[in-house]
């Protein structure tokens, strides 16, 4: 039992490290993930490593190849557009339910998450503003915005889609962001959710989600001539 628990813990830690390396670009899209190299990189055995790969595969960051192991998932504008479309459907539905309930707990959660995001950006050095602290606060804000929805499955889907979109933000536009503007757009979104009507709030949320698609598209197209 203790051995199984130890391997499970190792697998979870390795999965977190592997996910972080993929999202940062340290393990680039399309890279063949070789077991021997990953065992040395993360200091774990083959059994917990295989479990870690299965966990990361379920998040969409790696893909299995029949009888050939795993490879880091490729990135494309079509894939990101699909992620954003899914986020629009999931998060606007959750936001409508949250606004319909309008509980004090939900409102306080949105305000608190916004303040946490402000503080995270203010306290992070400019070079680190795209790091884990800000990313965590950013994710918590979006979760708080739709937390009035009672569906745990939708909440899990929202979290997964946010993480998948984050991979594009971190690799492609992490250093391009105007951080004052970043905070301002989240303030505007919180304001319309707390004080506006559901239709306006959902349209604002859709526009907000598409910022990532627009910025990544600009980056992608600007880089293509250099890659040719």
N, C-alpha and C positions, 0 to 999 in steps of 0.2 A: 504493500500500500504506500509506504513512504517513498519507495523508488518511483512508483507511478506518479505520485504527487510532485516529486522532484522533476521528472521529465516533463510533466504538464506545465510546471512553472518555467522551465527552460524554454519550452516551445512558445509560451506566451511572450516571454521577454525577447526571444529571437524574432518572433513575428512583429513585435513593436519596432525593433531595430531595423528589420528588413523593410517594413513599411516606411519608416523615416528615411532610409537610404534611397528608396524608390521615389518618394515624394520630393526629396531634395535634388534628385538627379544624380546622386553619387552612383547609383545603379541605373544607367540610362535605358530608355525604351528600346526593346528588342534584344537586350543583352541575354545571352544564354546563362542560366543560373546553374553553375556546376557545384555539385554536392561537396566535393573535396574542398573547393575554394570557400564555400559558405561555412563549412564546418570550422575552417581555420579563422575565418573572419569573425564569427560569432562565438567561437569557443564552445561548441556543443556537439553532441553525438548525432549520428545519422537518424535515429528514431525521432527525437524531438525536432530535428530539422525538417523531416518530412511532414510532421504535424504542423510546424510553423508555415511551411509552404502551402499546405491545405488551407490554413486560416487566412493567409494573405491572398490566396486564390479566390476565396469567398468574397473578398473585398473588391475584386476586379483589378488588382495591381499586378498579378502575374497570371499567366495562362499555361495550362498543361499541354504538352505535345505528346501524342500517342507514342508510348515506348521511348520517348526522347527527353523526358524530364520537364523542366519548366523554363519559361522565358519571361522577362519583364514585359508587361503589356505595352503594345504600341500606343502612340498618341495621334489623334487626328482631329481636325476641325469638326468632322461629322460626328465623332464620338462625343466631343464636348457639347455640340449642339443637342445631341440626344440626352445628355446629362441635364442640360439646362431645361429642356422641354419637360423632362420628368420632374425636375424640381418645381417648375411652374405649376404643374398639376397637383403635386403632393402638397407643396407649401401654401398655395393659395387656398386650397380646401381646408387645410389645418388652420390657416389664419382666419378664415370666415367663421369656423367653429369657435375659435378663441375669442373673436370679437363679439359673437352672438352671446357667449356666456358672460364676458366682461367681468370676471371675478377680480376682486382686489388683489388676490395672490398673483394672478397673471400680470396685472398692470405693474405691481411692485417689482415683479421679476423682470419685466422689460426695462423698466427704469434702472434697476440695479445692474443688469447686464450691459446696458449702454454706458453707465458710469465706469464699470469695470473695463470696458473696451477703451474708453477715453484714457483711463489711468495707465493701461497697458502700453498704449502708444506713447504717452508722455514719458513714461519711465524707461522705455527701451531706448538704447542708443540708436541713432539713425541707421547705423549699419546692421543693427539687429532687429529693426522694426518689423521685419517679415518673419521673425523667428517664432519659436514654439509658444512663448507667452502671449503674443498678439494673436497668433492663430487660434490658440485655445479660447481666448476672450471673444474672438470673432465667431467661433463656432457656438459658444454659449449664448451669444446675442441672438443668433438665428434660431437656436433651439428655444430660447425664452419667448421669442416673438410668436411662436406657434404652439407654445406649451399648454395653452388652454384647450387644445384638442385632446380628447380622452383616449384615442387609439394608440396603444403601445406599438403596434406594427407600423403605423404611419410614422411614428417618432423614430423608430429604428431605420426605416427607409430614408427619412429626411437626413438622419445622421450619416448614413452610408453615402448618399448622393452628395452631401456637403464635402465629405472627405475626397470623393472622386474628383469633384471640381477643384478642390484645393491643390491636387497634384498639378493641374494646369497652371493655377495661379503661382504656385511656389517655383516651378521650374521656369516659367516663361515671363512672368511679370512681377516677380518678387521685388526687383530693384527699381521698377519703373513707377511705383505708386506714389502719388502725392498724398502724404499721410494726413494733412489737414483736411483735404477733400474727402479722404477715406472716412474720417470721423464724421464729417458733415453729412455725407449721404446716409450714414446710419442714424444720425440724429433726425434727419428728415423722415426716414422710414419709420422710426419709432413714433414720431409725432403724428403721422397720418394714421398709424395703427391705433394709437391711443385716443385720438381726437377726431378722426375722420370717419367716413362711412365705408362699409366693406368693399364696395365696388372700387372706390378711389384707392383704398389701401391695397387691394389685390393688383390693380394696375401699377401702382408704385412698386410693389414687390416684384412683379414681372420685369419692369424696367430695371430694377436694381440687379436682379439675377443676370440679366443680359449684359451688364457691364463687363463681367468676366469674359463672355463670348466675344464681345466687341474688342476688348483690349488684347485678348489672345490672338484674334484674327489679325489685328494690326501688326502684332509682333511676328506672327507666323509669316505673313506676306512680306514683311521687311527683311526677314531672314532667308527667304527662299533663294534670292539671287546669289547670296554668299555660299549657299550649300550646293549650288549647281555646279 
